Amino acid sequence: MPDDAPVPAPADRPLHPATLAVTAGRPKDDPDAPLNEPLTMASTYVAGGDREYGRYGNPTWQAFEAALGALEGGRCLAFSSGMAAVSTVLDLVGQDARVVMPQHAYLGSVAYLGDLEARGRARSVLVDMTDLDATRAACEDAALVWVESPTNPALEVTDVRAVTEAAHAAGAYVVADNTFATPVLRRPLEDGVDLVLHSATKYLAGHSDALIGAVVTRDDALFDVLKKRRDLAGAVPGTLEAWLALRGLRTLHLRVERAQANAQVLVERLREHPAVAEVRYPGFGGIVSAVLAQGELAADLLPRKTRLWVHATSLGGVESTLERRRRWKGEAPTIPEGLVRLSVGIEDVEDLWADLRRCLDDLV
Ligand SMILES: *Cc1c(COP(=O)(O)O)cnc(C)c1O
């Protein structure tokens, strides 16, 4: 935790995530100090301190890092995007190292690993992480094991603790992409993983207006290696983006709770609707995948017919969005053509359902 961005002194018990989301990373409450960290736009600093230059650190990033670090329970480094964090972590593996990843991990992560493999840098092993025996077998000889639970957009859940034990037994590091669950619902460092990764672009920032990523760890040696890589590669966040992400983080728990409550109502109703063949929902969070009975054509049509739901990729914003996932060439061929992924927002659930139902009724 940076000294200049303290979390509030703990009382006789750990603070609840809702309290951390609101308070962590605030400046010291000196008279006339701003309540929250202001935007510090600086490419360089007066010599003699710890920061020295704008690529090495910034008080606004550090406030965001302190807050997310407190929520996940480790030390945080912010990156210019989720993919900057993904590529920095994947680049850590040695020549010819085996990297195990869920077959339905975020498509950018799978693509980056495939690119490393194509350049002779690493060997990729894609597995179905709902199959623990297959995952345990894949972990043997691995250097790095990637966990994503739930996956996107298949929404498969894995036993993070069991996979971590198998990976550690094989001497591998474990990284969990916690973008979907957020630290409000899951804290993978408590399950023993070495690194937690975020596309803070999604729920953490939460307002569809900033690209930013982050990595959190309790391992000081790993933290130092990642900090050095970020300094060298320059994959640093924009100051405005870090400020927006921290502003978003302050309401993370409320947004996640509301999106989840809305999603649970919509899942029940979607399951009853004759235009929907299958609903995938892990039981928590705000992302729902619906496989339409009429397949690809219907799944292409639905996002064009809704008025409240916006046809857009990405997820985790206050606004509800949806898209047919197989419209992306990189999407796994095992994802059904008729699958529509819904990112449920925080609007009124009856308004959301009325808009969806009107369009689904036309597709029966
Ligand atoms: C979006 C996303 C990423 C990539 O993050 P960007 O901020 O878009 O670079 C990584 N992992 C998951 C699960 C994502 O949804």
The ligand as an SDF file (V2000), in Angstrom:
LIG
                    3D

 15 15  0  0  0  0  0  0  0  0999 V2000
  -12.8120   -6.8130  -21.3760 C   0  0  0  0  0  0  0  0  0  0  0  0
  -12.0800   -7.8960  -20.6950 C   0  0  0  0  0  0  0  0  0  0  0  0
  -10.6750   -7.9510  -20.7140 C   0  0  0  0  0  0  0  0  0  0  0  0
   -9.8440   -6.9380  -21.4860 C   0  0  0  0  0  0  0  0  0  0  0  0
   -9.9310   -5.6590  -20.9140 O   0  0  0  0  0  0  0  0  0  0  0  0
   -9.8020   -4.2700  -21.7420 P   0  0  0  0  0  0  0  0  0  0  0  0
   -9.9570   -3.2650  -20.6500 O   0  0  0  0  0  0  0  0  0  0  0  0
  -10.8900   -4.2580  -22.7660 O   0  0  0  0  0  0  0  0  0  0  0  0
   -8.4540   -4.2590  -22.3600 O   0  0  0  0  0  0  0  0  0  0  0  0
  -10.0560   -8.9710  -20.0180 C   0  0  0  0  0  0  0  0  0  0  0  0
  -10.7660   -9.9130  -19.3550 N   0  0  0  0  0  0  0  0  0  0  0  0
  -12.1120   -9.8920  -19.3190 C   0  0  0  0  0  0  0  0  0  0  0  0
  -12.8500  -10.9530  -18.5750 C   0  0  0  0  0  0  0  0  0  0  0  0
  -12.8160   -8.8890  -19.9840 C   0  0  0  0  0  0  0  0  0  0  0  0
  -14.1580   -8.8900  -19.9710 O   0  0  0  0  0  0  0  0  0  0  0  0
  1  2  1  0
  2  3  1  0
  2 14  2  0
  3  4  1  0
  3 10  2  0
  4  5  1  0
  5  6  1  0
  6  7  2  0
  6  8  1  0
  6  9  1  0
 10 11  1  0
 11 12  2  0
 12 13  1  0
 12 14  1  0
 14 15  1  0
M  END
$$$$
